Amino acid sequence: MKPEADFDFNELSRLAEEIRQNGKSLIMDLSVIDQLTNLHLDALVQVHNEFYQNDLSFALCQPQEQVKTIWHAHAEADTLNLTPTLIEAIDLVSMEGLEREFLSEDFPEDL
């Protein structure tokens, strides 16, 4: 999902719910976002938590410098997955999916 520069963060919950209902993880490209507020970050934390409560992943990538500054000042921002590139976000989501799959398998007790 690549948001427009004037992306409506209130719309994020609706879109995220739709994606979650389809059992898909979400990668959000922040490259066109040049400003975030604490309210925006609070909404992202909430979406993140909802995805992980449903055994799905949520990652954000390619933040601009202004966004990184606001990000680092937010109390809960370090709980979110923020990667410098889209490829790293894809890798993160893929690895988390593999980890969930691996941990959900039943192994024989004699291993």
Residue, then its C-alpha position, 0 to 999 in steps of 0.5 A: m500500500k503506497p499512501e498519497a502525500d495527503f493520505d487520510f489516516n482515518e481511512l487507514s483503519r478501514l483499509a487495514e481491516e479489509i486487508r486483515q479480513n483477507g488474511k494478508s499482512l500489510i507493508m506501508d510505504l511512507s516515502v511520500i509522507d513528509q509529516l506525521t503527528n503523534l495521533h498518526l503514530d498512535a493510529l499506526v501503533q493500533v493497526h500494528n497491534e491489530f495485525y499481530q493479534n491476528d497472526l499477521s505482520f505490519a511493516l512500514c518502510q522508506p520514511q523521509e527524514q522529517v518522519k524519522t525525527i517525529w518517529h524517534a520522539h514517539a514513546e511507542a514507535d519502537t514497537l513498530n517495524l520500520t525498515p529503510t527499504l521496501i525489500e527489507a520490509i518484504d523480507l521482514v514480513s516473509m520471515e515473520g510468516l515463516e516463523r509463525e508457520f514453523l512455531s505452529e507445527d507439531f513436532p514429534e516429542d522424540l526430537 
